[in-house]
Amino acid sequence: RQARAALAPYALGFCGRLRARRKREEAQRSQPLRVLRRALRRGVLLVAALKLMRQGVARRKLQAVTRRRSAAREATQRRESIAALQRVRRGHKAREEAKQRRLAVSHLQALYRSLRERLWSGSVFGAACDDVFTAAYEDDEEALMPLLKSHAALLLVRQNVPGQRASLAHAAAAGGATRVAPALFVHMWRSATGSGAPSRSDDPVTELRAALAYCAHLRDVEGRTPLHYAARAGRLAFLQWASRLLSVRPAGYQEEGGADAAAEEDSTELRRAVLPAVLPGSSGRKKVLVVLRQSTLQVLPVDAANSIAGPPLLSLPCDKLLYRRAEERGKKDVLEVVMLQRPGRRQMKQVAAVFEQSGNEDVLELQMANAAEARAWMAAFHNPRYLHARGLHLASVVAGREAASEQIDLWERWAVINHRDSRGETMLHAALRGIEPGEADERQRLVAWLVDCGATLLPQPAGAPTDELLASLYKRFSSPRLGKGKSKSRAAFAEEAAAPPADEADEEVSDVPSPFALAVRLADGEGLDGLLAEAVVTMARQGAPLVGPASIDDHLSTLLHGWLDGADTAPLTHAALGAWRDANGVEPAHHMQPPPPPTTSAQNRALVLLSLSRLDCAAEPASARLAISVVHEPSSDAAGPRGGAGLASRAAAFQATEAAGAGGGGGGGGLMRRNRLATLVGEQQCASPLSSSAVGCLWWFRTWSAAYLQGEEGAMLLIKLVRATGGGEDEVLSWVALPLDEVGDHHLQMHAPPLPKSAAEARAPRSEPTSAWLHCCLDLGVTGTYAAFASRHPDLSRGPATVHRVEPLERKYSIAFHPAIRGQQAAAPKSPG
C-alpha cells in the first residue's frame, strides 16, 4: 500500500502526459481537416458574395438601362409636345392670316359685285337678259321669241347669281313653261351643237327629244338639272311632259347591243313547268318538262318523279315558232306552238297562213291547268325578242298597222325619275325641299306621282354623280352632226359652264338621306310640320306596293328611334310616322301591280299601262275605290278543225255580235240577258283616293299594269267605281269600258249600273250616264334587257356607294331661283330648295 501510494503521483502524471500526448497527436491529425473546413467555409462565403455581387451588378445595369429608356421616352415626348405646340401655333397663325385674306377678298368681291350690279343694271344687255329669263319663267312665248331673235347669244347664257348659275332651261322648268319649252329647247340645242336650221328630212319629234335630252343634261353649280328645278317648284305638268318625252321609244327603235345581250341572257328562264303535251307526229299526251328561255323553247322528258330523264325532245329558237290558243271546243286551255318550216323571205306570209288557214303544220300542244295559267304562259311567250325575231312589233298588232306606235320605256322613265344631283338627291328630295305653306294638295299630288313612277324611298346612296344618265338619252336622240367642227367647242363650253367648281368637288363624303329622313329634317321649319306630315303619309301609302309595307315600317321605326325631340319640334310629322307604323295593315292593301323596276327577272316585258289621275264627280262618294279588269267577248263559231279562220273569223264574229247587240235596242232581248263577257285579267283594286277637293275631285295617281298579249284586240278595260259595304261584295257606283287599242289620254264619262253583258253594250252603254268623269291615260309599256340598261346607266345599276358632295346635308337651305337678278344681289333669297 505504501508503494502504491508512493507511485500514485507518478502514475497520474504519466497518464496525464499520455493523454496530453494523445491529444496533441489527435490535434496534429485533425489540423488539415480544420484547415479544409475553414477553406470550405471561406469558399462558400466567397461564392455567396460573388453571387450577390453579380446580382447587384445586373440590377444596377438594368436600372441604368431603364433610366436611359425613360429619359429617352421623356425626351421624345417633350420633343413631340414641342412640335405639336409649334404646329398648333403655326396653324393658328395661318388660319388667322387666311381669315384676314378671306375677309379682304370678300370685301373686294362685295365692292366688285356692287360695281358690276350698277353697271349691269344700267346696261341694255342686262335688261335683255332679265327679260329673257322672265319670259321663259312666265311661259310668255310672245315676248320670248323676239328677244331670242334679237339677242341670239342669250340662248346659252347663265344667270349671274353666285352659287346657282341657272340656264334658260332651268328658268323654263322652274316656271312650268310647257308652252314655251319645246321651241326654247330646240333653239338652245341648235345653238349648242351648231346644227343651225333643220333640213326637210329631220323629224321634228326626234329633234325635240334630242333638244330635251340636251337641256335636261344641263346642271347648275349644285348639280341640279331643270327637272330638279321643276320638282322643287311643284310643276307636275312639266315633269309629266318631260319624263314622257325622254322615256318614249320612237317608231322602229332598236335597243343597242341586242345580239350580245341575247347571247349573254339566253340562260335566263322566263317560265318552267311540267305539263301534259302532245308532240308533233304523235296522238297521245305525255308528261314533259317545258322550259321557256329568252330565245329558245326546250321540251325535255321526265320520269315518274318529274326529274329530267334524257336529252331534250325539242329545242326551238324563237324565230322558228309561233304560238296561239287552240280554238277547238274539246281543247280548252290548250296552247299550240307552231313550228315554222320555211323561215326567210316569205316568213310573214307563212305567219299569216298559219293563223288564217288550216294546212299541214307541226304543232306542239301544251295542256294548261286553267285559264290563268294559260294566259301566264301566253304572256311569257309574248316577248319582244320573240316578236322581233319573227318580224313583228309589239304595237303593230295593237294598232293594226305596219308602223309601230310609240311605247313607254319603263326603265328609262325610272332612270329619269331617280336622276341625282351633286348632293345625291333625286327629284323627290327636291319636291320635299320646295314645299311651302298653302300648296298642300298640289305638292301631295306631285309626291304621289313621283313615287308611282318609281322614285326611290328607302336609303340607297348612289354612286358619284355623273352625266351618264341623261347623256345616254342625249346620245340616243342626237344628230350625227353633234360634236363636229366648231360645235364641239361650244358644246364643251356649255358643259363646263354647267359643271361645279373643281375645288368643291370632293369636300365631304356622306350618305344620301332617304325622302323620309329629309322630311324629318325639314319638319321643324316654320309652317311645314303639317305639310310634311301629309307628304310622309303619301309616300308611305304610294310606296307600300313598290318596296313592301314591312320595309317602310322598319325604316320609319329607325327614324322614330333616332328622333328624340320630334314630339316637341314637329309633333304632326312625328305623330304621322308613329300612326303609320302602328296602324299598318288597317289601310286596305294596294292590289294593283306596279310596273317592275330594273331587274333581270323583269326584262323583255310588254305591259298595258293605265295611269289613273282623277275622278270628277258632283258629290264625293264615301270609301270610293276604282276596280279594273280586262274583259272580252270570245268568238262562238267553231267551223272547221280550228274554228274557221283565226283573227279574221274572230273579228267578223265580233262585228256580227256588235251589230246584233245594237239591233236589240232598248228592248233587252235574250241575246243581251246572258253575260257573254269573259275575264282575261282578274279585277284589281286601288286604295282609297289620295285626296279630294271641295268641287268633287278625287285624286289617285296610280298605275295599273298587266301583261299585253297578241290576239286580244277586241278586249277592253272595265273600270268600276265601287264602294265597300262591309259585306262580301262591293257596291258598284258607276262603270266605263275602254278598248285596249285606244292608246292615249282619255276623259271618260262613267255610266250607272247595271254592268254590261256584251262587248256591244260596253261600247254603246244602255244605262244612263252619270256626272262622274274619269281622267286617265292608256299606254303600252315595255322593258328591255337588263344588260343594255346597265350599260346605259352604270351609276344606277352597280348598287350603293358614297357621294362626294359640294356641301354637307345638314344645310337645309339654298338660293331660290328668281328670273330677274337686277337688285337681287344684295339680299340673296333663301328657300328649302
CORGIMO-V909786 format. One record per backbone hydrogen bond with DSSP energy under -1.0 kcal/mol. NH is the residue of the N-H (numbers start at 1). CO is the residue of the C=O. Records with the same first field share a line. If there is no record, write none. Layout:
BEGIN
NH = CO + CO
END
This chain:
BEGIN
5 = 1
6 = 2
7 = 3
8 = 4
11 = 7
12 = 8
13 = 9
14 = 10
15 = 11
16 = 12
17 = 13
18 = 14
19 = 15
20 = 16
21 = 17
22 = 18
23 = 19
24 = 20
25 = 21
26 = 22
27 = 23
28 = 24
29 = 25
30 = 26
34 = 30
35 = 31
36 = 32
37 = 33
38 = 34
39 = 35
40 = 36
41 = 37
42 = 38
43 = 39
44 = 40
45 = 41
46 = 42
47 = 43
48 = 44
49 = 45
50 = 46
51 = 47
52 = 48
53 = 49
54 = 50
55 = 51
56 = 52
57 = 53
58 = 54
59 = 55
60 = 56
61 = 57
62 = 58
63 = 59
64 = 60
65 = 61
66 = 62
67 = 63
68 = 64
69 = 65
70 = 66
71 = 67
72 = 68
73 = 69
74 = 70
75 = 71
76 = 72
77 = 73
78 = 74
79 = 75
80 = 76
81 = 77
82 = 78
83 = 79
84 = 80
85 = 81
86 = 82
87 = 83
88 = 84
89 = 85
90 = 86
91 = 87
92 = 88
93 = 89
94 = 90
95 = 91
96 = 92
97 = 93
98 = 94
99 = 95
100 = 96
101 = 97
102 = 98
103 = 99
104 = 100
105 = 101
106 = 102
107 = 103
108 = 104
109 = 105
110 = 106
111 = 107
112 = 108
113 = 109
114 = 110
115 = 111
116 = 112
117 = 113
118 = 114
119 = 115
120 = 116
121 = 117
122 = 118
123 = 120
127 = 123
128 = 124
129 = 125
130 = 126
131 = 127
132 = 128
133 = 129
134 = 130
135 = 131
136 = 132
137 = 133
138 = 134
140 = 135
141 = 139
144 = 140
145 = 141
148 = 144
149 = 145
150 = 146
151 = 147
154 = 151
155 = 152
159 = 166
161 = 159
164 = 161
165 = 161
171 = 167
172 = 168
173 = 169
174 = 170
175 = 171
177 = 172
178 = 176
181 = 177
184 = 180
185 = 181
186 = 182
187 = 183
188 = 184
189 = 185
190 = 186
191 = 187
192 = 188
193 = 189
194 = 190
207 = 203
208 = 204
209 = 205
210 = 206
211 = 207
212 = 208
213 = 209
214 = 210
215 = 211
216 = 212
218 = 215
220 = 224
221 = 164
223 = 220
229 = 225
230 = 226
231 = 227
232 = 228
233 = 229
235 = 230
236 = 234
239 = 235
240 = 236
241 = 237
242 = 238
243 = 239
244 = 240
245 = 241
246 = 242
247 = 243
249 = 407
253 = 250
261 = 257
262 = 258
263 = 259
264 = 260
265 = 261
268 = 265
270 = 292
271 = 292
273 = 290
275 = 288
277 = 286
278 = 365
282 = 279
286 = 277
288 = 275
289 = 300
290 = 273
291 = 298
292 = 271
293 = 296
297 = 316
298 = 291
299 = 314
300 = 289
303 = 307
306 = 303
309 = 301
313 = 299
314 = 299
316 = 297
318 = 295
320 = 317
322 = 338
324 = 336
326 = 334
331 = 328
335 = 366
336 = 324
337 = 364
338 = 322
339 = 362
340 = 320
347 = 344
350 = 346
351 = 347
352 = 348
353 = 349
354 = 350
355 = 351
356 = 352
357 = 353
364 = 337
365 = 278
366 = 335
367 = 276
368 = 333
374 = 370
375 = 371
376 = 372
377 = 373
378 = 374
379 = 375
380 = 376
381 = 377
382 = 378
383 = 381
387 = 383
388 = 384
389 = 385
390 = 386
391 = 388
392 = 387
399 = 395
400 = 396
407 = 249
408 = 780
409 = 247
410 = 408 + 782
413 = 409
414 = 410
415 = 411
416 = 412
417 = 413
418 = 414
419 = 416
421 = 425
422 = 222
424 = 421
430 = 426
431 = 427
432 = 428
433 = 429
434 = 430
435 = 432
439 = 436
443 = 439
444 = 440
445 = 441
446 = 442
447 = 443
448 = 444
449 = 445
450 = 446
451 = 447
452 = 448
453 = 449
454 = 451
455 = 450
471 = 467
472 = 468
474 = 470
475 = 471
476 = 472
477 = 473
482 = 479
484 = 481
487 = 484
490 = 486
491 = 487
492 = 488
493 = 489
494 = 490
495 = 491
496 = 492
497 = 493
498 = 494
499 = 495
504 = 501
505 = 502
508 = 805
510 = 803
518 = 514
519 = 515
520 = 516
521 = 517
522 = 518
525 = 522
528 = 525
532 = 528
533 = 529
534 = 530
535 = 531
536 = 532
537 = 533
538 = 534
539 = 535
540 = 536
541 = 537
542 = 538
543 = 539
544 = 540
547 = 543
548 = 544
552 = 548
553 = 549
554 = 550
555 = 551
556 = 552
557 = 553
558 = 554
559 = 555
560 = 556
561 = 557
562 = 558
563 = 559
564 = 562
569 = 565
570 = 566
574 = 570
575 = 571
576 = 572
577 = 573
578 = 574
579 = 575
580 = 576
581 = 577
582 = 578
583 = 579
586 = 583
591 = 685
604 = 784
607 = 781
608 = 706
609 = 779
610 = 704
611 = 777
612 = 702
613 = 775
614 = 775
615 = 698
616 = 773
617 = 696
625 = 722
627 = 720
628 = 684
629 = 718
630 = 681
631 = 716
632 = 678
643 = 640
644 = 639
650 = 646
651 = 647
652 = 648
653 = 649
654 = 650
655 = 651
656 = 652
657 = 653
658 = 654
659 = 655
660 = 656
661 = 657
662 = 658
663 = 659
664 = 660
667 = 664
676 = 757
678 = 632
680 = 630
681 = 630
684 = 628
686 = 626
690 = 699
693 = 697
696 = 693
698 = 615
699 = 691
700 = 613
701 = 612
702 = 612
704 = 610
706 = 608
708 = 606
715 = 712
716 = 631
717 = 738
718 = 629
719 = 736
720 = 627
721 = 734
722 = 625
723 = 731
731 = 723
733 = 721
734 = 721
735 = 751
736 = 719
738 = 717
740 = 715
742 = 739
743 = 741
744 = 778
746 = 776
748 = 774
750 = 772
751 = 735
752 = 768
762 = 758
763 = 759
764 = 760
770 = 750
773 = 616
774 = 748
775 = 614
776 = 746
777 = 611
778 = 744
779 = 609
781 = 607
782 = 408
783 = 605
789 = 785
790 = 786
791 = 787
792 = 788
793 = 789
797 = 793
798 = 794
801 = 461
803 = 510
805 = 508
811 = 808
814 = 831
816 = 829
824 = 821
831 = 814
END
